[in-house]
Structures are given as structure tokens and as C-alpha cells.
């Protein structure tokens, strides 16, 4: 499906996003750590075919967006403010927000800090308390390697950057991750690891937006227990079990249909609430 690429400025940095479809029923879907919007092209196309306007944002330091040198620019709660800046740029009062891994946690932060901007949440493979040991074992060595092995990794990243991209977006996203400049990679990992990873349990418990949680078993960085606990912590959440981390992108029929149905439910509810408020305001004015 065709899409349009646009840019906007947030806190002095350029951010890039792709837009599929049109209309008022907006969905913003975010990528995982060190990945980019290529990951979610199939998801965006499937939702746009159901009549939604879908925006894929490259978070700061990822994909085509700006890549400042300082780790302090890459906190997950700062990424949440970039999403709010995107909504302001689009002139959107609300959106259904979602994403995979990092994108799920960023969406959670928006839900906790800016609940009035969220019509619903789609949280794919969130990273919470049970994930901490495995995430540290995976990403701390990667951070150290990118920082101290920069001279060795830079030629490797340049080789991956020259590999032709494919028609399959998720594979392109992995190639883009392997093409990461080691200096930027180290800064992104440093910022994400030292900042808050997710809202507190009390903050999560106050998120009233309807939420769909997608998760699968046998993944130490995205433990199924985290998804189960999150579903219990959120007041209005449903858990859907995926067969693997690839199902939504390689065999999307079942999950993409469920996500589209959920997004439709969210917007039906949001529009009914807005209509009730308008009617109440008119009666009060009379």
C-alpha cells in the first residue's frame, strides 16, 4: 500500500513519520528498540485497509529521524513526549497508540501521562519487571561493544547498509538495525537503560483506556508473565496470545484482524463518549 513520508520538529530534532490512509480514526504504531518503521509496514497496511489512518513514527535515534549524540535524549519517557508532539503536529485530539516492545512501553507512558490523548492501547510484547535480568544480559554487552568496539563495528555497519532491501519490511528493519552507527547505538542503549522503562504499577492501574495486550511464550526479554501481570494491572485490558513474535508480521491474518476489530471498538467508544459530552454541553447551555 502507498504511503506518504513527512517530517516535523520536536525539541530541536527532526522526526520522520509515514502516513497510510486518511480519516479521523487515527492509529499511531511504534517500532521496537534499534528497529524502525519498516517493522510495521504490514501492520499499517492491514489497518489502513480497514479504514483507519495509520502513522508510523521513527523515534529519535532510529530510522530516518535525527540522531543526536547525547544519551539523555533517548529516555523512554522522552519518547512518549515525542508521540504527543506528533499528535499535536497532526492536529489530532486522540489516537489509538500501540507498538512492539519499546513501542509498547512508550505507549504505556503516554497512557499514564496524557490519558486524554489516548483512545486505546495496543501493547505488543511489553517489557516490564520480569524482563529486567534478560534485558540487562542482552543489552548491556551490546552497549559496551558499541561503545568500546566502535572502530571494529563501524565497517560492519557500513557493509549492512549496502545490502539491498527486500519487499519484506521486518527483514529490512533488522538490516537497518545492523546498519546502526555504533556511536548512536551506544547512546540510544545508554539512554533507554538508565531512564525509566515503564510507568509504575500504581500509574498503570490508573490507565483507563481500553487495552489489547499481545504476547507469546518462551521469550526472556518479553516474558509472557509480564503481559499477564499487565493485563491484571490495567482496568480495561484483554490478553491475546500469539504463537510467536513473528505471527503478526509473517502470518498476520488472525492477529491483524483482532487488532483491527479492537481499534474499531476503541473508536466507537471514543466517538460515543464525545457525542454524549456534546449533547450534555448543549443541554447545559439551554
C-alpha positions as CSV (number, residue, x, y, z in Angstrom):
1,X,0.0,0.0,0.0
2,X,1.2,3.5,-0.8
3,X,2.1,5.9,2.0
4,X,3.4,9.5,2.4
5,X,6.5,10.4,4.3
6,X,6.6,13.6,6.4
7,X,8.7,15.3,9.0
8,X,8.2,17.6,11.9
9,X,10.4,19.1,14.6
10,X,10.3,18.3,18.3
11,X,12.6,19.8,20.9
12,X,15.0,20.9,18.1
13,X,15.2,17.5,16.4
14,X,13.7,16.3,13.2
15,X,11.4,13.3,13.4
16,X,10.2,11.3,10.4
17,X,6.9,9.5,10.0
18,X,4.9,7.6,7.3
19,X,1.2,8.0,6.9
20,X,-1.2,5.4,5.5
21,X,-4.9,6.1,4.7
22,X,-6.9,9.0,5.9
23,X,-9.8,10.0,8.1
24,X,-10.2,10.9,11.8
25,X,-9.7,7.4,13.2
26,X,-6.0,7.7,13.9
27,X,-3.7,4.9,14.9
28,X,0.0,5.5,15.8
29,X,2.1,2.3,15.8
30,X,5.7,2.3,17.1
31,X,8.7,0.1,16.4
32,X,11.0,-1.8,18.8
33,X,14.4,-0.8,20.2
34,X,17.0,-0.2,17.5
35,X,14.4,-1.1,14.8
36,X,12.4,1.4,12.7
37,X,9.1,1.9,10.9
38,X,10.0,-0.8,8.3
39,X,9.0,-3.3,11.0
40,X,5.3,-2.3,11.0
41,X,4.6,-1.6,7.3
42,X,2.4,-4.7,7.1
43,X,0.5,-3.8,10.3
44,X,-0.1,-0.3,8.9
45,X,-1.3,-1.5,5.6
46,X,-3.7,-4.0,7.2
47,X,-5.2,-1.3,9.4
48,X,-5.4,1.3,6.6
49,X,-7.3,-1.3,4.5
50,X,-9.9,-1.4,7.3
51,X,-10.4,2.3,7.0
52,X,-8.1,3.7,9.6
53,X,-5.5,6.5,9.3
54,X,-2.2,4.9,10.4
55,X,1.0,6.7,11.2
56,X,4.4,5.0,11.7
57,X,6.9,7.2,13.6
58,X,10.6,6.7,13.7
59,X,11.5,7.6,17.2
60,X,14.6,9.8,17.8
61,X,17.8,8.0,17.1
62,X,16.0,5.4,14.9
63,X,15.5,5.0,11.2
64,X,15.4,8.3,9.4
65,X,14.9,10.6,12.4
66,X,17.6,12.7,13.9
67,X,20.4,11.1,15.8
68,X,21.8,13.4,18.5
69,X,24.9,12.2,20.3
70,X,23.8,12.6,23.9
71,X,22.3,9.6,25.7
72,X,20.0,11.9,27.7
73,X,17.9,12.4,24.5
74,X,16.8,8.8,24.4
75,X,14.8,8.1,27.6
76,X,11.6,6.2,27.1
77,X,9.5,8.8,28.8
78,X,11.0,11.4,26.4
79,X,9.9,9.2,23.5
80,X,6.4,9.4,24.9
81,X,6.5,13.2,24.7
82,X,7.6,12.8,21.0
83,X,4.4,10.9,20.4
84,X,2.4,13.7,22.0
85,X,4.3,16.1,19.8
86,X,3.3,14.0,16.8
87,X,-0.4,14.2,17.8
88,X,-0.1,18.0,18.1
89,X,1.6,18.2,14.8
90,X,-1.2,16.1,13.2
91,X,-3.9,18.2,14.9
92,X,-5.2,15.0,16.5
93,X,-7.0,15.2,19.8
94,X,-6.8,11.5,20.3
95,X,-5.3,8.3,18.8
96,X,-5.1,4.6,19.4
97,X,-1.5,4.1,20.3
98,X,0.5,0.9,20.1
99,X,3.7,-0.7,19.3
100,X,6.1,-3.6,19.8
101,X,8.5,-3.9,22.8
102,X,9.9,-0.3,23.2
103,X,6.9,0.9,21.3
104,X,4.6,-0.8,23.8
105,X,6.3,0.8,26.7
106,X,6.3,4.3,25.1
107,X,2.6,3.9,24.5
108,X,2.1,3.0,28.2
109,X,3.9,6.2,29.2
110,X,1.6,8.2,27.0
111,X,-1.4,6.5,28.5
112,X,-0.2,7.2,32.1
113,X,0.9,10.9,31.5
114,X,-1.6,12.0,28.8
115,X,-4.7,9.9,29.2
116,X,-6.9,12.4,27.4
117,X,-4.9,11.8,24.2
118,X,-5.4,8.0,24.2
119,X,-8.5,6.3,22.7
120,X,-7.0,2.9,23.2
121,X,-3.7,1.0,23.5
122,X,-2.3,-2.0,21.6
123,X,0.7,-3.3,23.6
124,X,2.7,-5.9,21.7
125,X,5.4,-7.7,23.8
126,X,5.7,-5.1,26.6
127,X,9.0,-5.1,28.6
128,X,8.3,-5.0,32.4
129,X,9.6,-6.3,35.7
130,X,10.2,-10.0,34.7
131,X,12.2,-8.9,31.7
132,X,14.9,-7.0,33.7
133,X,17.6,-9.7,34.1
134,X,17.3,-10.9,30.5
135,X,17.2,-7.4,29.1
136,X,20.3,-6.5,31.1
137,X,22.2,-9.6,29.8
138,X,21.2,-8.8,26.2
139,X,21.7,-5.1,26.0
140,X,24.5,-4.2,28.4
141,X,27.1,-6.2,26.4
142,X,25.7,-4.7,23.2
143,X,26.1,-1.2,24.8
144,X,29.7,-2.0,25.9
145,X,30.5,-3.5,22.5
146,X,29.1,-0.5,20.6
147,X,31.0,2.0,22.8
148,X,34.3,0.3,23.1
149,X,34.3,-1.6,19.8
150,X,33.3,1.3,17.7
151,X,36.3,1.1,15.3
152,X,35.6,-2.6,14.6
153,X,31.8,-2.3,14.3
154,X,31.7,0.8,12.0
155,X,32.9,-1.1,8.9
156,X,30.5,-3.9,9.7
157,X,27.6,-1.5,9.9
158,X,28.6,0.1,6.6
159,X,28.5,-3.4,4.9
160,X,25.0,-4.0,6.2
161,X,23.9,-0.5,5.0
162,X,24.9,-1.5,1.4
163,X,22.8,-4.7,1.4
164,X,19.8,-4.2,-0.9
165,X,16.5,-4.0,0.9
166,X,13.7,-6.5,0.3
167,X,9.9,-6.3,-0.1
168,X,9.5,-7.7,3.5
169,X,9.6,-4.7,5.9
170,X,10.6,-6.6,9.1
171,X,13.7,-8.0,7.4
172,X,14.6,-4.5,6.2
173,X,14.2,-3.3,9.8
174,X,16.7,-5.9,11.0
175,X,19.1,-4.9,8.3
176,X,18.7,-1.3,9.3
177,X,19.4,-2.2,12.9
178,X,22.6,-4.0,11.8
179,X,23.5,-0.8,9.9
180,X,23.3,1.4,13.0
181,X,26.2,3.7,13.6
182,X,27.8,2.3,16.7
183,X,28.1,5.7,18.4
184,X,24.3,6.3,18.0
185,X,23.6,2.7,19.1
186,X,25.6,3.2,22.3
187,X,23.8,6.5,23.1
188,X,20.3,5.0,22.4
189,X,21.0,2.0,24.6
190,X,22.5,4.1,27.4
191,X,19.6,6.4,27.4
192,X,17.0,3.7,27.4
193,X,18.7,1.6,30.1
194,X,19.3,4.4,32.6
195,X,15.9,6.0,32.3
196,X,12.5,4.7,33.5
197,X,11.5,1.7,31.5
198,X,7.7,1.8,32.2
199,X,5.2,3.6,34.4
200,X,4.9,2.4,38.0
201,X,2.4,-0.2,38.9
202,X,0.2,2.5,40.5
203,X,0.4,4.6,37.4
204,X,-0.5,1.6,35.2
205,X,-3.5,0.9,37.4
206,X,-4.9,4.3,36.7
207,X,-4.8,3.9,32.9
208,X,-8.5,3.7,31.9
209,X,-8.0,3.4,28.1
210,X,-9.2,0.0,26.7
211,X,-6.1,-2.0,26.0
212,X,-5.2,-5.1,23.9
213,X,-2.0,-6.9,25.0
214,X,-0.3,-9.2,22.6
215,X,2.3,-11.6,23.9
216,X,3.8,-15.1,23.3
217,X,5.7,-17.6,25.4
218,X,9.4,-18.5,25.5
219,X,10.8,-15.1,25.2
220,X,13.1,-13.9,28.1
221,X,13.2,-10.3,27.0
222,X,9.4,-10.1,26.6
223,X,8.1,-12.6,29.2
224,X,4.6,-13.8,29.0
225,X,4.2,-13.3,32.7
226,X,4.8,-9.6,32.2
227,X,1.9,-9.5,29.7
228,X,-0.3,-11.4,32.1
229,X,0.5,-9.1,35.0
230,X,0.0,-6.0,32.9
231,X,-3.4,-7.3,31.8
232,X,-4.4,-7.7,35.5
233,X,-3.0,-4.2,36.4
234,X,-4.8,-2.3,33.8
235,X,-8.5,-1.7,34.5
236,X,-9.8,-2.5,31.0
237,X,-7.4,-4.9,29.3
238,X,-7.5,-8.1,27.3
239,X,-4.7,-10.5,26.6
240,X,-4.3,-12.3,23.2
241,X,-1.7,-15.0,23.0
242,X,0.4,-15.1,19.8
243,X,2.0,-18.2,18.6
244,X,5.4,-16.5,18.1
245,X,6.9,-13.0,17.8
246,X,6.6,-13.3,14.0
247,X,2.9,-14.1,13.8
248,X,1.6,-10.6,13.4
249,X,4.1,-9.9,10.5
250,X,4.7,-13.3,8.8
251,X,1.2,-14.8,9.3
252,X,-0.9,-11.8,10.1
253,X,-4.4,-12.9,9.4
254,X,-5.6,-13.8,12.9
255,X,-3.9,-11.1,14.9
256,X,-4.2,-8.2,12.4
257,X,-8.0,-8.9,12.2
258,X,-8.2,-8.9,16.0
259,X,-6.2,-5.7,16.3
260,X,-8.4,-4.0,13.6
261,X,-11.6,-5.1,15.5
262,X,-10.2,-3.8,18.7
263,X,-9.2,-0.4,17.2
264,X,-12.7,-0.2,15.7
265,X,-14.2,-0.8,19.2
266,X,-11.9,1.8,20.7
267,X,-13.0,4.5,18.2
268,X,-16.7,3.5,18.5
269,X,-16.4,4.0,22.3
270,X,-14.5,7.3,21.9
271,X,-16.9,8.7,19.4
272,X,-19.9,7.8,21.6
273,X,-18.3,9.4,24.6
274,X,-17.6,12.6,22.6
275,X,-21.2,12.7,21.3
276,X,-22.5,12.3,24.9
277,X,-20.3,15.2,26.0
278,X,-21.6,17.4,23.2
279,X,-25.2,16.6,24.0
280,X,-24.6,17.3,27.7
281,X,-23.0,20.6,26.9
282,X,-25.9,21.6,24.7
283,X,-28.5,20.8,27.4
284,X,-26.5,22.7,30.0
285,X,-26.4,25.7,27.6
286,X,-30.1,25.6,27.2
